[in-house]
Amino acid sequence: MARIPETLGSLKLVAQLGLGRHCQIWEAVEAGTGRRVAVKLVVPEAAKDAGQRKLLEHELKVARSVSHPTIIRIERISDDGGLPHLVMELFPHPNLKKQVAAGVEPLAPRLQRIVTETALALDHLHGRGWVHRDVKPDNVLAAPDGAVKVIDLAIAARRPGMLAGLFGGRSLAQGSPSYMPPEQIRGQSVDPRADIYSLGCTIYELVSGKPPFAAATTNDLLNKHVSATPPPIESLNPNVSAGLAKLIRQMLAKKPDDRPATMRDVLTQLRAIRW
């Protein structure tokens, strides 16, 4: 892999925070002001790929249409240094995937706040006409006190019925196999209940330490989301309350009509159950 430059225009890269197939996340310092920001940059091998820049442009568009303390703030897009990149708010805390890897027990005291704030972020996103389509522990940063930032709006899509359609004709089947709802796997139109399913998968993992399904191949994994029943959450964590276990089952219903109708309904239940 080609080396990432030390500077991008006025930004000096100081520490890598995350790594994806086509993008990296870095902490950077702005020359002159000393302000610390996060930078999402396209790796050199993909820098000339118009599709990757289009994803960044779309992510910026979505971010500028929302405003909520639990959604990461994106300031601008730039090509300084020869690499397309987004400059965004720095929230210097690990994502939930990394935190689950260290064990679910330390998450327990913060779990209610983490899940509630994630649901608030998604409710705001839905209210502005978007479906995230990639809700997963990797895309939620969480502080020690439980405050969160939902990140990665790159494949967010307009809700059905909104005037603006999908950008660039990208497939609705995009997403992360361990957290995708059946309708998204089938390539059908998705609405906020798709994010409710994915959030259900995320809560399941935060409570049990593993996603609802595992398989040797991606196809087998997707087939399980379509037709299999996950192990009861109580069998993996006997401390889970009956109310939370019931809500997780509802959120993981195969049919969207069998899930809570809106994220606002999920929030109502989250606030009512015993954790």
C-alpha positions in Angstrom: 0.0 0.0 0.0 1.3 3.5 -0.9 2.3 5.7 2.0 -0.2 8.2 3.4 1.3 11.8 3.3 2.1 13.5 6.6 0.1 16.5 5.6 -3.1 17.3 3.7 -3.0 21.0 3.0 -3.2 22.7 6.4 -3.8 19.5 8.2 -1.0 17.4 9.8 -1.9 13.8 10.3 -0.9 12.6 13.8 -2.6 9.2 14.6 -4.6 6.7 12.6 -7.9 6.0 14.2 -9.5 3.5 11.8 -9.0 1.5 8.7 -11.4 0.4 5.9 -10.9 -1.2 2.5 -10.9 2.1 0.7 -10.7 4.7 3.5 -8.7 5.5 6.6 -9.7 7.7 9.6 -7.0 9.9 11.1 -6.7 12.4 13.9 -5.2 15.6 12.5 -4.1 19.0 13.8 -4.9 22.2 11.9 -1.9 24.5 11.3 -2.2 27.9 12.8 -5.1 27.1 15.1 -3.9 23.9 16.6 -7.4 22.6 16.4 -7.8 18.8 16.5 -10.1 17.2 13.9 -10.8 13.8 12.4 -10.1 13.1 8.7 -11.7 10.4 6.6 -9.4 10.0 3.6 -9.5 7.8 0.5 -6.3 5.6 0.4 -3.9 6.4 -2.4 -4.8 3.3 -4.4 -8.4 4.5 -4.7 -7.7 8.2 -4.9 -8.6 8.4 -8.6 -11.8 6.4 -8.2 -14.6 8.8 -8.9 -17.0 6.5 -7.0 -15.0 6.9 -3.8 -15.2 10.7 -4.0 -18.9 10.5 -4.7 -19.4 8.5 -1.5 -17.6 11.2 0.4 -19.7 13.9 -1.3 -22.9 12.0 -0.4 -21.8 11.5 3.2 -21.2 15.3 3.5 -24.6 16.0 1.9 -26.3 13.7 4.5 -24.4 15.2 7.4 -25.2 18.8 6.4 -28.9 17.9 6.3 -28.9 16.8 10.0 -27.9 18.4 13.3 -27.9 16.3 16.4 -25.3 15.9 19.2 -25.2 12.2 18.7 -24.4 12.3 15.0 -20.8 13.1 14.0 -20.5 16.6 12.4 -18.7 16.9 9.0 -17.3 20.2 8.1 -16.0 20.0 4.5 -14.6 17.9 1.7 -11.1 18.6 0.2 -8.6 17.2 -2.3 -5.6 18.9 -0.6 -2.6 16.6 -0.7 -4.0 14.6 -3.7 -6.3 12.5 -1.5 -10.0 13.2 -1.4 -11.0 13.5 2.3 -13.6 14.7 4.7 -12.8 17.0 7.7 -15.0 16.3 10.6 -15.5 16.6 14.3 -13.0 14.6 16.5 -14.7 12.3 19.0 -11.6 10.5 20.4 -13.3 7.3 21.7 -13.3 3.8 20.3 -16.2 2.3 18.5 -18.5 -0.3 20.2 -17.0 -3.2 18.2 -13.6 -2.6 19.8 -15.2 -2.2 23.2 -17.3 -5.4 22.9 -14.0 -7.2 22.0 -12.8 -6.3 25.5 -15.9 -7.9 27.1 -19.5 -6.8 27.6 -19.4 -6.5 31.4 -17.7 -3.1 31.3 -20.4 -1.9 29.0 -23.3 -2.8 31.3 -23.3 0.3 33.4 -23.4 2.5 30.2 -25.6 0.3 28.1 -28.9 2.1 28.6 -27.3 5.5 27.7 -25.4 4.1 24.7 -28.4 2.4 23.2 -30.8 5.3 23.9 -28.5 7.9 22.4 -27.9 5.7 19.3 -31.7 5.4 18.9 -32.0 9.2 19.3 -29.5 9.7 16.5 -31.3 7.3 14.2 -34.7 8.9 15.0 -33.3 12.3 14.1 -31.9 10.9 10.8 -35.2 9.3 10.0 -37.0 12.6 10.8 -34.8 14.3 8.2 -35.8 11.7 5.6 -32.8 9.3 5.7 -32.3 5.6 6.5 -28.7 4.9 7.7 -28.6 1.3 6.2 -25.3 0.4 8.0 -26.1 0.5 11.7 -23.6 -1.7 13.6 -21.2 -1.5 16.6 -18.4 -0.4 14.3 -20.3 2.8 13.4 -21.0 4.0 17.0 -18.3 5.7 18.9 -18.8 5.6 22.7 -17.2 7.6 25.5 -16.6 6.3 29.0 -19.7 8.0 30.3 -21.9 6.4 27.5 -22.2 9.5 25.2 -22.1 8.4 21.6 -21.6 9.6 18.1 -23.1 7.7 15.1 -20.7 7.8 12.2 -20.4 6.7 8.5 -23.3 8.1 6.6 -21.8 7.0 3.2 -24.6 4.6 2.2 -27.6 6.4 3.8 -30.5 6.5 1.5 -33.6 8.6 1.2 -36.7 7.1 2.8 -39.3 5.7 0.4 -41.6 8.5 -0.8 -38.9 11.2 -0.4 -38.3 13.3 -3.5 -34.6 12.6 -3.7 -33.8 9.1 -4.8 -30.7 7.0 -4.3 -27.4 8.6 -5.5 -25.5 7.1 -8.4 -27.8 4.1 -8.7 -26.1 2.2 -5.8 -27.7 -1.1 -4.8 -30.0 -1.1 -1.8 -28.4 -4.5 -0.9 -25.2 -2.7 0.3 -24.5 -3.0 4.0 -22.8 -5.2 6.6 -23.8 -8.9 6.4 -23.9 -9.4 10.2 -26.5 -6.7 10.7 -28.6 -6.5 7.5 -32.4 -6.9 7.7 -34.0 -9.4 5.3 -35.6 -6.8 3.1 -32.2 -5.1 2.5 -30.6 -8.5 1.7 -33.3 -9.1 -0.9 -32.6 -5.7 -2.5 -36.1 -4.4 -1.6 -36.9 -0.8 -0.7 -36.0 0.0 2.9 -37.5 2.3 5.5 -36.6 3.2 9.1 -37.6 -0.3 10.2 -34.4 -1.6 8.5 -32.4 0.5 10.9 -34.5 -0.9 13.7 -33.5 -4.4 12.8 -29.8 -3.4 12.5 -30.0 -1.7 15.9 -31.6 -4.8 17.3 -28.6 -6.8 16.0 -26.3 -4.3 17.6 -28.0 -4.4 21.0 -27.9 -8.2 20.8 -24.1 -8.0 20.4 -23.7 -5.4 23.2 -25.5 -7.7 25.6 -24.2 -11.1 24.5 -20.7 -10.3 23.0 -21.6 -11.7 19.5 -24.0 -10.8 16.7 -27.2 -12.8 16.3 -25.9 -15.0 13.6 -22.5 -16.4 12.5 -21.7 -18.6 9.4 -18.7 -19.9 7.4 -19.7 -17.9 4.3 -21.4 -14.6 3.6 -24.2 -16.3 1.7 -24.9 -18.6 4.7 -24.9 -15.6 7.0 -27.3 -13.7 4.8 -29.6 -16.7 4.6 -29.7 -16.9 8.4 -30.9 -13.3 8.6 -33.7 -14.2 6.1 -34.9 -17.4 7.6 -33.2 -18.5 10.9 -34.1 -17.7 14.5 -31.2 -16.4 16.6 -30.4 -18.0 19.9 -32.5 -16.5 22.7 -30.5 -13.6 24.2 -31.3 -15.0 27.7 -29.3 -18.1 26.9 -26.2 -16.0 26.2 -26.6 -13.5 29.1 -28.8 -14.6 31.9 -28.7 -11.1 33.4 -30.7 -9.6 30.6 -34.1 -8.3 31.7 -37.3 -9.8 30.3 -38.3 -6.4 28.9 -35.1 -6.0 27.0 -35.1 -9.5 25.7 -38.7 -9.0 24.4 -37.7 -5.7 22.7 -34.7 -7.3 21.0 -37.0 -10.1 19.7 -39.4 -7.5 18.3 -36.6 -5.5 16.6 -35.2 -8.7 15.0 -38.6 -9.7 13.4 -38.1 -11.0 9.9 -41.1 -8.9 8.6 -40.8 -5.1 9.0 -44.5 -5.0 9.9 -43.7 -7.2 13.0 -41.1 -4.8 14.3 -41.7 -1.5 16.2 -43.2 0.9 13.7 -40.7 3.8 14.3 -37.5 4.5 16.2 -39.7 6.7 18.4 -41.6 3.6 19.4 -38.2 1.9 20.2 -37.2 4.8 22.4 -40.5 4.7 24.3 -39.8 1.0 25.1 -36.2 1.6 25.9 -37.2 4.2 28.5 -39.8 2.0 30.1 -38.0 -1.3 30.5 -35.8 -2.4 33.4 -32.2 -2.7 32.3 
